[in-house]
Amino acid sequence: MGVNRDAAGFTSSTTTRTWSTTDSVVYALGIGCGVDEPAFSTDDTRGVEQRAVPTMAVVLAVPGPEIVAAMGDYDRRKLVHGSQTTIVHSAIPAAGSIGYSSTILGVYDKGSGAAVETETRATDPATGRPVFTNRSVAFIRGDGGWGGDRGPSQPKATPPDRKADHVVTQHVAENQALIYRLSGDRNPLHSDPEFARAAGFDRPILHGLCTYGMVGRALLAQVCGGDAEAFGELSARFVAPVFPGDDLVISIWETEPGVAVFEGHRDEDQLVIAGRFLTAGGG
């Protein structure tokens, strides 16, 4: 039992995914969009063109059963999300279709656990043009220590030694994880108290990708002026969990034109997420 150490290079077959305007609204509500963001949170506001939140890419193209099987027979309760990158090549429509496949880029020995890096590429089925690319690292606690390659270190985006240019506080509703899971991630870690306790938490935690979406929402508003077409690349590492009921305080530093670094804290104290953002054409 355990992670398949020889999974690197495995590529899944191509999957087609189609989504509706309702799906885009459900995702937007899942990351906290509200009445002041009708372009994302509604699909019938008069005079407002509906848009998909760019981070919706993470729920539109999810590595499927082939990738899960290729990763091996490990304890699913020990898997946590280590990092996530989303590169948006062209604005994601409010309703549409993509074709995508996933590749396991590497399986790394981190000592205390194993890290599995996966890349998913999504294209427009009609034109073959890239729509977005997702890269993620899953960390399986306790499955390391076999003396394998440690793999590349995740680069850390260090904020400059000055006051942040933007600080956004987003309250995580008590039912936020229950709304977010409607977009497809039904992991009981985020809904079942007994499962959460078995995984080492005193109660269900928020999806890491929901936290990621909330950060993306703040960057979209503060750095892109709400323009989804200006959203380029979001890279983040997950440091600690967020719980429903917390306040997520997001600090953003614009370090050069089109480039920003950010940190997200839980209730202004615990660092939970950090990373770097590029606007389309930035960097």
C-alpha positions as CSV (number, residue, x, y, z in Angstrom):
1,M,0.0,0.0,0.0
2,G,1.0,3.6,-0.5
3,V,1.8,6.1,-3.2
4,N,2.9,4.7,-6.5
5,R,6.5,5.9,-6.8
6,D,6.6,5.1,-10.5
7,A,3.6,7.1,-11.5
8,A,5.5,10.0,-13.1
9,G,4.7,10.4,-16.8
10,F,1.2,8.8,-16.7
11,T,-1.3,10.7,-18.8
12,S,-5.0,10.2,-18.6
13,S,-7.3,9.9,-21.6
14,T,-9.1,13.1,-22.7
15,T,-12.3,14.1,-20.9
16,T,-14.9,16.5,-22.3
17,R,-16.6,18.8,-19.8
18,T,-19.6,21.1,-20.5
19,W,-20.9,23.6,-18.0
20,S,-23.9,26.0,-17.8
21,T,-24.5,29.5,-16.6
22,T,-26.0,28.0,-13.5
23,D,-22.7,26.1,-12.8
24,S,-20.8,29.4,-13.0
25,V,-23.2,31.0,-10.5
26,V,-22.9,28.1,-8.1
27,Y,-19.1,28.3,-8.2
28,A,-19.2,32.1,-7.6
29,L,-21.5,31.7,-4.6
30,G,-19.3,28.9,-3.3
31,I,-16.3,31.3,-3.1
32,G,-18.4,34.1,-1.5
33,C,-19.5,36.3,-4.4
34,G,-22.6,38.3,-3.5
35,V,-25.0,41.0,-4.5
36,D,-22.3,43.5,-5.3
37,E,-20.8,41.1,-8.0
38,P,-23.8,40.4,-10.2
39,A,-21.7,39.6,-13.3
40,F,-20.5,36.5,-11.4
41,S,-23.2,35.8,-8.9
42,T,-26.3,36.0,-11.2
43,D,-27.1,35.0,-14.8
44,D,-30.1,37.3,-15.5
45,T,-29.3,40.8,-14.2
46,R,-30.6,43.2,-16.8
47,G,-27.7,45.1,-18.6
48,V,-25.0,42.9,-17.0
49,E,-23.1,40.4,-19.1
50,Q,-22.4,37.2,-17.0
51,R,-18.8,36.1,-16.6
52,A,-17.2,33.1,-15.0
53,V,-14.7,33.7,-12.1
54,P,-11.3,32.7,-13.6
55,T,-10.5,30.4,-10.8
56,M,-13.5,28.2,-11.8
57,A,-10.8,26.4,-13.9
58,V,-10.0,24.3,-10.8
59,V,-13.5,22.7,-10.8
60,L,-14.0,22.5,-14.5
61,A,-11.0,20.2,-15.2
62,V,-10.3,17.8,-12.2
63,P,-7.9,14.9,-12.6
64,G,-10.2,11.9,-12.8
65,P,-10.3,8.2,-11.7
66,E,-7.4,7.3,-14.0
67,I,-5.0,9.7,-12.2
68,V,-6.4,8.7,-8.8
69,A,-5.7,5.0,-9.6
70,A,-2.2,5.8,-11.0
71,M,-1.3,7.5,-7.8
72,G,-1.5,4.3,-5.9
73,D,-3.4,2.8,-2.9
74,Y,-2.8,5.3,-0.2
75,D,-4.9,6.5,2.8
76,R,-7.1,9.2,1.3
77,R,-7.5,10.8,4.7
78,K,-3.8,11.7,4.7
79,L,-3.9,13.7,1.5
80,V,-3.7,17.5,1.7
81,H,-3.4,20.1,-1.1
82,G,0.2,21.5,-1.1
83,S,0.0,24.1,-3.9
84,Q,-2.0,25.2,-6.9
85,T,-1.3,27.2,-10.0
86,T,-3.9,28.2,-12.6
87,I,-2.8,29.8,-15.9
88,V,-5.8,31.3,-17.8
89,H,-4.9,31.5,-21.5
90,S,-8.2,32.9,-22.6
91,A,-11.2,34.1,-20.6
92,I,-13.4,31.2,-19.4
93,P,-17.0,31.7,-20.7
94,A,-20.0,31.6,-18.4
95,A,-21.2,28.5,-20.3
96,G,-19.1,26.3,-22.6
97,S,-17.1,23.1,-23.2
98,I,-13.5,22.0,-22.9
99,G,-11.5,18.9,-23.5
100,Y,-8.8,18.1,-21.0
101,S,-6.3,15.5,-19.9
102,S,-3.9,15.2,-16.9
103,T,-0.3,14.1,-16.5
104,I,1.5,13.2,-13.4
105,L,4.7,15.2,-13.6
106,G,6.5,13.7,-10.7
107,V,6.4,11.8,-7.4
108,Y,8.7,13.2,-4.8
109,D,10.0,12.0,-1.5
110,K,9.7,14.9,1.0
111,G,10.7,12.8,4.0
112,S,7.5,13.2,6.1
113,G,5.3,12.5,3.1
114,A,5.1,12.1,-0.6
115,A,4.4,14.9,-3.1
116,V,2.6,14.2,-6.3
117,E,2.7,16.9,-9.0
118,T,0.0,16.9,-11.6
119,E,-0.7,19.1,-14.7
120,T,-4.1,19.4,-16.4
121,R,-4.4,21.1,-19.8
122,A,-7.8,22.3,-21.1
123,T,-8.5,23.3,-24.7
124,D,-11.4,24.5,-26.7
125,P,-12.8,21.4,-28.5
126,A,-13.8,23.4,-31.6
127,T,-10.5,25.2,-32.2
128,G,-7.9,23.3,-30.1
129,R,-6.8,26.5,-28.6
130,P,-5.7,26.4,-24.9
131,V,-8.2,27.7,-22.4
132,F,-6.3,27.2,-19.1
133,T,-3.7,25.0,-17.4
134,N,-3.9,23.8,-13.8
135,R,-0.9,22.5,-11.9
136,S,-1.2,21.1,-8.4
137,V,0.8,19.3,-5.8
138,A,-0.9,16.8,-3.5
139,F,1.0,15.9,-0.3
140,I,0.3,12.5,1.3
141,R,1.3,12.6,4.9
142,G,3.4,9.6,6.1
143,D,4.2,8.2,2.7
144,G,7.7,9.6,2.3
145,G,11.1,8.4,3.5
146,W,12.1,5.9,0.8
147,G,15.2,7.9,-0.3
148,G,13.8,9.2,-3.5
149,D,14.2,12.5,-5.3
150,R,12.9,15.4,-3.2
151,G,11.8,17.2,-6.3
152,P,11.9,21.0,-7.0
153,S,11.2,23.4,-4.1
154,Q,8.2,25.5,-4.4
155,P,9.3,29.1,-4.9
156,K,8.1,31.4,-2.1
157,A,6.8,34.9,-3.0
158,T,8.1,37.2,-0.3
159,P,6.2,40.4,0.2
160,P,8.2,43.7,0.2
161,D,8.9,45.3,3.5
162,R,6.2,47.8,3.4
163,K,2.5,48.2,4.0
164,A,0.3,46.2,1.6
165,D,-1.3,48.0,-1.3
166,H,-4.7,46.3,-0.7
167,V,-6.2,44.5,2.3
168,V,-9.4,42.6,1.8
169,T,-11.3,40.8,4.5
170,Q,-13.7,38.1,3.4
171,H,-15.9,36.3,6.0
172,V,-16.1,32.6,5.5
173,A,-19.8,31.7,6.1
174,E,-20.6,28.8,8.3
175,N,-22.1,27.0,5.3
176,Q,-19.4,28.1,2.8
177,A,-17.9,24.6,2.4
178,L,-21.4,23.1,1.9
179,I,-22.0,25.6,-1.0
180,Y,-18.6,25.1,-2.5
181,R,-18.9,21.3,-2.6
182,L,-21.9,21.7,-5.0
183,S,-19.3,22.5,-7.6
184,G,-18.1,18.9,-7.4
185,D,-15.6,18.4,-4.6
186,R,-17.6,16.1,-2.3
187,N,-14.6,15.1,0.0
188,P,-16.3,14.4,3.4
189,L,-13.4,16.2,5.1
190,H,-15.3,19.4,4.4
191,S,-18.7,18.2,5.5
192,D,-18.6,15.2,7.8
193,P,-17.5,15.9,11.4
194,E,-16.6,12.3,12.1
195,F,-14.4,12.0,9.0
196,A,-12.7,15.3,9.8
197,R,-11.9,14.0,13.3
198,A,-10.4,10.8,11.9
199,A,-8.2,13.0,9.7
200,G,-7.0,15.0,12.7
201,F,-9.3,18.0,12.7
202,D,-11.8,18.9,15.4
203,R,-14.4,19.8,12.7
204,P,-14.7,20.0,8.9
205,I,-12.3,22.4,7.2
206,L,-12.8,24.7,4.2
207,H,-11.7,23.3,0.9
208,G,-8.2,24.6,0.1
209,L,-9.4,25.4,-3.4
210,C,-12.3,27.5,-1.9
211,T,-9.7,29.5,-0.1
212,Y,-7.8,29.8,-3.4
213,G,-10.9,31.0,-5.1
214,M,-11.6,33.6,-2.4
215,V,-8.0,34.9,-2.9
216,G,-8.5,34.9,-6.7
217,R,-11.7,36.9,-6.2
218,A,-9.8,39.5,-4.2
219,L,-7.0,39.8,-6.8
220,L,-9.6,40.0,-9.6
221,A,-11.2,43.0,-7.9
222,Q,-8.1,44.8,-6.6
223,V,-5.5,44.1,-9.3
224,C,-7.7,43.5,-12.4
225,G,-10.4,46.0,-11.7
226,G,-13.0,43.2,-11.9
227,D,-12.0,42.4,-15.5
228,A,-11.9,38.6,-15.9
229,E,-10.0,39.0,-19.2
230,A,-7.1,40.7,-17.3
231,F,-6.7,37.6,-15.0
232,G,-3.5,35.8,-16.0
233,E,-1.7,33.4,-13.6
234,L,-2.4,32.6,-9.9
235,S,0.1,30.4,-7.9
236,A,-0.4,29.6,-4.3
237,R,0.9,27.3,-1.6
238,F,-1.3,26.2,1.2
239,V,0.1,26.6,4.7
240,A,-2.8,25.9,7.1
241,P,-6.5,25.2,6.9
242,V,-9.3,27.7,7.0
243,F,-12.5,26.9,9.0
244,P,-16.0,28.0,8.2
245,G,-16.8,31.0,10.4
246,D,-13.3,32.4,10.1
247,D,-12.3,35.8,8.6
248,L,-9.9,35.5,5.7
249,V,-7.7,38.6,5.6
250,I,-5.9,38.9,2.2
251,S,-3.0,41.3,1.9
252,I,-1.8,42.2,-1.6
253,W,1.4,44.0,-2.7
254,E,1.7,45.1,-6.3
255,T,5.4,44.8,-6.8
256,E,5.6,45.8,-10.5
257,P,3.1,46.4,-13.3
258,G,1.1,43.3,-13.7
259,V,2.7,41.4,-10.8
260,A,1.5,41.0,-7.2
261,V,2.3,38.9,-4.2
262,F,-0.2,38.1,-1.5
263,E,-0.7,36.5,1.9
264,G,-3.9,35.3,3.4
265,H,-4.3,35.0,7.2
266,R,-7.0,33.4,9.3
267,D,-8.4,36.0,11.6
268,E,-5.3,38.2,11.1
269,D,-3.1,35.7,12.9
270,Q,-2.4,32.3,11.2
271,L,-0.9,32.4,7.7
272,V,-3.0,30.0,5.6
273,I,-2.1,30.8,1.9
274,A,0.6,32.8,0.1
275,G,1.7,33.2,-3.5
276,R,2.1,35.3,-6.6
277,F,-0.2,36.6,-9.2
278,L,0.2,37.9,-12.8
279,T,-2.2,39.8,-14.9
280,A,-2.7,38.6,-18.5
281,G,0.6,39.7,-20.2
282,G,2.2,40.6,-16.9
283,G,5.5,39.5,-15.5
